[in-house]
Amino acid sequence: MDITEIIEKQKNFFKSGKTLDVAFRYRALEGLERAVKNHEKEVLDALKKDLGKSEQEAFMCEYGLSLSELNHMKKHLKSYARVRRAKTPLTNFPAVSHVYKVPYGNVLIMSPWNYPILLTMEPLIDAIAAGNTAVVKPSAYSPNTSLVIKSIIEEAFDPEYVSVTLGGRAENQKLLDEKFDYIFFTGSQKVGSEVMQKAAVHLTPVTLELGGKSPCIIDKDADIKLAAKRVVFGKYLNVGQTCVAPDYILCHKAVKTKFLQAVKNEIEKQFPDVFSEGSGYGKIINEKHFDRLMGFIDKDKLFIGGKSDREKLKIEPTVLDNVTMDDAIMKEEVFGPLMPIMEFEDLDKVLDSIDDMPHPLAFYYFTNDLKKAKRVVKKCRFGGGCINDTIIHIATSDMPFGGGGASGMGNYHGKAGFDTFSHSKSIVDKKRLIDVNMRYSPYDNFKLKLIKLFLK
């Protein structure tokens, strides 16, 4: 079937009302879970081929988190879908008010290459739980994983319910020219802008999960050894190809030398031999991104690293010191294993400068002063983040994940994901026994006094 035919069949399937049944959705989630488990080995093998991910990293950051979202949604589906009783104002007496969670209909999910399993499965799980049909479009940059995704979805669903479209830019454009009821996109800011423009033609609501330059501040009272350990983990996970990776480091001048040495020690400990086949250290997705990253390395500012293997698409963990806002690496999201470090002395000036920039998807602050940490979190605008850690705020179904402004719009995970793919339909059930005359014309001073009394 071509794209238009698939969409038409899915719209008809949705009109049948089958997905409105919560029990049907639960069985669909169970079917997806079985299919995912049936393809565990293929998933891990594909992630190794496409991104060089070790089995441990692939399970921890993709496969396992996908199953976690599935289990969460199965556990809470009935409560999330339940009709909620709302308070009825006296002006509507006598009546009962309810809020219904209803699916949008036919949704498009476009996922990226850097976490191709996780960032396909999580929004799909939420969309199914909310009662939608879905067309899934995985990235062409991770072809092996995209094929496994196709196998999983074809095993779990009929195409009139959930289907996969493979391909590149041409297929993306064709999908975006169609009219969906909702679009969920994860990827770059540039493509996100194009998606939003296409969606605007049909007034289609969107969720955009983008990225940006997520700052990480190391204050002078931080636990430097622990900070270095956790920053190195977050920065070089998936060789830096993570939308919530700490993009650049702002380190207090008083502790920068100590922090640099601690980072060097941690890199040597966590990544002892990145060019060997069994190292577990991944690879850059393709030559285009490899060349872009190598262009950022200024040898005059190189503190550690810088070595690469173009044939293997590997760049070792690299740290650049004394970076300024004028350097090329600070003009766009790094999205690779390069850590630019700048120093500061005045925290308030740093926070003001961060808040003047496009709002990042993530923010990290290392300090031993809880009161100061709360002030920093309140002052800066960003998607989400951590105090004294990196990355881990996204690894839960109990908190929403998403950006704001340049880093995206909308959020998902758990209940937030269910709500994202649902419309809240408000219904007032007005009773017939009494019909208060106050609201009807003609109006007079007595009715006006009553209206003022009730609406204050």
C-alpha positions in Angstrom: 0.0 0.0 0.0 1.2 3.5 -0.7 1.1 6.2 2.0 -2.2 7.7 1.1 -3.9 4.3 1.1 -2.5 3.4 4.5 -3.7 6.7 6.0 -7.2 6.2 4.5 -7.4 2.7 5.9 -6.2 3.9 9.3 -8.8 6.7 9.4 -11.5 4.2 8.6 -10.3 1.8 11.3 -10.4 4.6 13.8 -14.0 5.5 12.7 -15.0 1.9 13.5 -14.5 2.8 17.2 -12.4 -0.2 18.1 -9.6 1.9 19.6 -12.0 3.6 22.0 -12.3 0.4 24.0 -9.7 0.5 26.8 -9.5 -3.3 26.9 -8.6 -3.2 23.2 -5.8 -0.8 23.8 -4.5 -2.9 26.7 -4.4 -6.0 24.4 -2.6 -3.9 21.8 0.1 -2.9 24.4 0.4 -6.6 25.4 0.9 -7.5 21.7 3.6 -4.9 21.3 5.4 -6.1 24.4 5.4 -9.6 23.0 6.8 -8.5 19.7 9.5 -6.3 21.3 10.6 -9.3 23.5 10.6 -11.6 20.5 13.0 -9.3 18.7 15.4 -8.5 21.6 18.5 -10.0 20.0 17.7 -8.3 16.7 17.2 -4.9 18.4 20.6 -5.2 20.2 22.4 -6.4 17.1 20.9 -3.5 15.0 21.9 -0.9 17.5 25.4 -2.3 17.4 25.5 -2.1 13.6 24.0 1.4 13.3 25.6 3.2 16.3 28.2 0.8 17.8 26.3 0.6 21.0 27.3 -2.1 23.5 24.7 -4.6 24.6 24.7 -3.0 28.1 24.2 0.6 26.8 21.6 -0.5 24.3 19.6 -2.4 27.0 20.0 0.3 29.6 19.2 3.3 27.4 16.8 2.0 24.8 15.4 -1.5 25.0 14.9 -1.6 28.8 13.4 1.9 29.0 11.0 1.0 26.2 9.8 -2.0 28.3 9.6 0.2 31.3 7.2 2.6 29.6 5.1 -0.3 28.3 4.8 -1.7 31.9 3.9 1.7 33.3 1.2 2.3 30.7 -0.3 -1.1 31.2 -0.4 -0.6 34.9 -2.0 2.9 34.7 -4.0 2.8 31.5 -7.4 2.4 33.2 -6.9 5.3 35.5 -5.5 7.6 32.8 -8.4 6.8 30.5 -11.1 7.2 33.2 -13.8 9.8 32.8 -13.0 12.5 35.4 -15.8 14.2 37.4 -15.3 18.0 37.4 -16.7 20.6 39.8 -19.9 22.2 38.5 -20.3 25.9 39.3 -23.5 27.1 40.9 -24.4 29.0 37.7 -24.9 25.6 35.9 -27.2 24.2 38.6 -28.6 21.6 38.3 -25.9 19.7 36.3 -23.1 17.2 36.4 -19.7 17.9 34.7 -17.2 15.4 33.3 -13.9 15.5 31.4 -13.4 12.7 28.8 -10.0 11.8 27.5 -10.5 11.0 23.8 -7.9 10.1 21.1 -7.0 12.5 18.4 -7.4 9.9 15.7 -4.7 9.1 13.1 -1.2 10.2 14.3 2.2 10.5 12.6 5.3 9.6 14.7 8.7 10.6 13.2 11.6 9.3 15.2 15.4 10.1 15.0 18.5 7.9 14.5 20.4 8.5 17.8 18.0 6.5 20.0 16.0 4.8 17.3 14.2 2.2 19.4 13.5 4.3 22.5 12.3 7.4 20.6 10.1 5.3 18.4 8.6 3.0 21.0 7.9 5.5 23.8 5.7 7.9 21.8 4.0 4.9 20.0 3.2 3.3 23.4 1.6 6.6 24.5 -0.3 7.0 21.3 -1.7 3.5 21.4 -2.7 3.8 25.0 -4.6 7.0 24.2 -6.5 5.2 21.5 -5.0 6.4 18.3 -4.0 4.7 15.1 -0.4 5.5 14.0 2.0 5.8 11.1 5.6 5.4 12.3 8.5 6.9 10.3 11.9 5.9 11.7 15.1 7.5 10.5 16.9 6.4 7.3 20.2 7.1 9.1 19.8 4.0 11.3 18.6 1.5 8.6 19.3 -1.8 10.5 17.2 -0.6 13.5 14.5 0.8 11.2 14.1 -2.7 9.7 13.8 -4.3 13.1 11.2 -1.6 14.1 9.2 -2.5 11.0 9.4 -6.3 11.9 8.2 -5.6 15.4 5.3 -3.4 14.4 4.2 -5.7 11.6 4.2 -8.6 14.0 2.2 -6.7 16.6 -0.4 -4.8 14.5 -2.4 -4.9 11.3 -1.3 -2.0 9.0 -4.8 -0.4 9.2 -4.0 0.1 12.9 -0.3 0.8 13.1 2.1 0.8 10.2 5.7 1.7 9.4 7.0 3.8 6.4 10.7 3.5 5.6 12.7 5.8 3.4 14.4 9.2 3.5 13.6 12.8 2.8 11.2 12.1 -0.1 9.0 9.8 2.1 9.2 12.4 4.9 7.9 15.1 2.6 5.1 12.9 1.3 4.0 12.0 4.8 4.0 15.7 5.9 1.9 16.6 2.9 -0.9 14.3 4.2 -3.4 15.4 6.7 -2.9 13.7 10.1 -4.8 14.5 13.3 -1.6 14.8 15.3 2.1 14.9 14.6 4.9 13.8 17.0 8.4 14.7 15.8 11.8 14.1 17.4 14.8 15.5 15.7 16.7 18.6 14.9 15.5 22.2 15.2 15.8 22.8 11.5 13.7 19.8 10.5 11.3 20.6 13.4 10.7 24.0 11.9 9.8 22.4 8.6 7.5 19.9 10.3 5.7 22.8 12.0 5.3 24.7 8.8 3.8 21.6 7.1 1.5 20.9 10.0 0.2 24.5 9.9 -1.2 24.0 6.5 -3.8 21.6 8.0 -3.8 23.2 11.4 -2.5 19.9 12.8 -1.4 20.0 16.4 2.2 19.0 17.0 4.7 17.9 19.7 8.3 18.8 18.8 11.1 17.1 20.8 14.2 19.0 19.6 17.5 19.8 21.3 19.8 22.7 21.7 22.9 23.7 23.6 22.3 22.3 27.1 24.6 23.9 29.7 26.3 22.3 32.6 27.5 24.5 35.5 30.2 23.3 37.9 30.2 25.7 40.8 33.1 26.3 43.2 31.4 24.4 46.0 30.6 21.3 43.9 32.0 17.8 44.6 34.5 17.9 41.8 35.4 14.3 41.6 31.8 13.1 41.5 30.8 15.9 39.1 33.5 14.9 36.7 32.4 11.2 36.9 28.8 12.1 36.1 29.5 14.7 33.5 31.8 12.3 31.6 29.0 9.7 31.7 26.4 12.1 30.4 28.6 13.7 27.8 30.0 10.6 26.2 27.0 8.3 26.4 26.2 7.3 22.8 29.4 9.2 21.9 27.6 12.4 22.7 24.8 11.8 20.3 22.2 12.5 22.9 19.7 15.4 22.8 20.0 16.0 26.5 23.8 15.6 26.8 25.6 18.4 28.6 26.6 20.4 25.5 29.1 22.7 27.1 30.6 23.1 30.6 30.7 26.4 32.5 33.2 25.8 35.4 34.0 28.2 38.2 37.5 29.6 37.8 38.5 28.6 41.3 38.0 24.9 40.6 38.5 24.6 36.8 42.1 23.2 37.0 40.9 20.5 39.5 37.8 19.8 37.4 39.9 19.3 34.2 42.2 16.9 35.8 39.2 15.0 37.3 37.6 14.8 33.8 40.9 13.5 32.4 41.0 10.8 35.0 37.4 9.8 34.4 37.8 9.6 30.7 40.9 7.3 31.1 38.9 5.2 33.6 35.6 4.9 31.7 37.0 4.8 28.1 40.4 3.1 28.3 40.6 1.9 24.6 37.9 3.4 22.4 39.3 2.2 19.1 39.3 -1.5 19.9 36.3 -3.6 18.7 35.4 -4.7 22.2 35.5 -1.3 23.9 31.8 -0.7 23.9 32.4 2.8 22.8 30.0 3.7 19.9 30.5 5.5 16.6 29.4 8.6 14.8 26.4 7.9 12.8 27.9 8.8 9.4 30.7 10.6 7.6 28.8 13.9 7.3 28.5 14.2 11.1 32.1 12.9 11.6 33.5 15.7 9.4 31.3 18.3 11.0 32.6 17.3 14.5 36.3 17.2 13.4 35.9 20.7 12.1 35.2 21.9 15.7 38.5 20.7 17.1 40.8 23.6 17.6 44.3 22.2 18.4 45.2 25.3 20.2 42.4 24.6 22.7 42.8 20.8 22.9 43.1 19.6 26.5 42.7 15.9 25.9 41.6 13.6 23.1 41.3 14.7 19.5 42.3 11.4 17.9 39.9 9.8 15.4 39.4 7.0 12.9 37.3 8.0 9.9 37.0 4.5 8.6 35.5 3.3 11.9 33.7 6.6 12.4 35.1 7.0 15.8 36.3 10.1 17.7 37.8 9.6 21.1 36.4 11.6 24.1 37.7 15.1 23.6 38.0 18.1 25.9 38.5 21.7 24.6 39.6 24.3 27.2 39.4 28.1 27.2 36.5 28.0 24.7 34.6 31.3 24.1 31.2 32.1 22.7 32.9 33.2 19.4 34.2 29.7 18.7 32.5 27.6 16.0 31.7 24.8 18.5 29.4 27.3 20.4 27.4 28.2 17.3 25.4 25.0 17.1 24.6 21.9 19.1 27.7 19.7 19.4 25.9 16.3 19.3 29.2 14.4 19.5 32.0 13.4 21.9 33.5 16.9 22.2 33.3 18.8 25.5 33.9 22.6 25.3 34.8 24.1 28.7 34.5 27.8 29.6 35.1 29.4 33.0 33.1 31.9 35.0 33.3 33.9 38.3 29.9 35.5 38.6 27.1 33.0 38.7 24.3 35.6 38.2 26.0 36.9 35.0 26.2 33.3 33.7 22.6 32.6 34.5 21.5 35.9 32.7 23.5 34.9 29.6 22.0 31.4 29.5 18.5 32.8 29.9 19.2 35.2 27.0 20.0 32.3 24.7 17.4 29.9 23.1 16.0 27.8 25.8 17.9 24.5 26.1 16.3 21.1 26.4 18.3 20.3 29.5 20.2 22.1 32.2 22.7 20.7 34.8 24.0 22.3 37.9 26.6 20.9 40.3 26.7 22.4 43.8 26.6 21.5 47.5 24.3 24.5 48.3 20.7 23.3 48.0 19.3 26.8 48.5 21.4 28.1 45.6 20.4 25.2 43.5 16.7 26.0 44.0 17.4 29.6 43.0 19.2 28.5 39.8 16.3 26.2 38.8 13.7 28.9 39.2 15.7 31.5 37.3 16.6 29.6 34.1 14.1 28.4 31.5 14.8 24.9 30.1 13.1 21.6 29.4 14.3 19.6 32.4 17.5 18.7 34.1 19.4 17.5 37.2 21.1 18.9 40.3 24.4 17.1 40.7 23.9 14.6 37.9 23.2 14.5 34.1 20.8 12.7 31.8 18.9 10.6 34.4 15.8 12.9 34.6 14.5 11.4 31.3 14.7 7.8 32.6 11.3 7.7 34.3 7.7 7.4 33.2 6.6 9.4 36.3 7.8 12.8 35.1 7.1 14.6 31.8 9.9 15.1 29.3 10.0 17.8 26.7 11.4 21.2 25.8 10.3 24.8 25.4 10.8 27.4 22.8 13.8 26.4 20.5 14.1 23.1 22.2 10.6 22.0 21.4 7.0 22.0 22.6 4.8 19.6 24.4 6.0 16.6 26.5 5.5 12.9 27.0 6.4 9.9 29.2 3.7 8.2 31.3 0.6 10.3 32.0 2.1 13.2 30.2 2.4 11.0 27.1 -1.2 9.8 27.4 -2.4 13.4 27.7 -0.3 14.5 24.8 -2.1 12.0 22.5 -5.5 12.8 24.0 -8.0 15.6 23.7 -9.8 16.6 26.9 -13.4 16.8 26.0 -15.6 18.7 28.6 -19.2 17.7 28.9 -21.9 19.3 31.1 -24.9 17.1 31.6 -27.7 19.6 32.4 -30.7 18.2 34.3 -34.3 19.0 33.2 -36.1 19.2 36.6 -35.3 22.9 37.1 -34.5 25.6 34.6 -33.1 28.7 36.2 -34.5 31.8 34.3 -31.6 34.1 35.2 -29.6 33.6 32.0 -32.5 34.2 29.5 -33.5 37.5 27.9 -35.0 40.0 28.6 -32.4 41.1 31.2 -33.3 43.5 34.0 -31.6 44.9 37.1 -32.7 42.0 39.3 -31.2 39.4 36.9 -28.0 41.5 36.7 -27.7 41.5 40.5 -28.1 37.8 40.6 -25.5 37.3 37.8 -23.0 39.5 39.8 -23.7 37.5 42.9 -23.1 34.1 41.3 -20.1 35.1 39.2 -18.0 36.9 41.9 
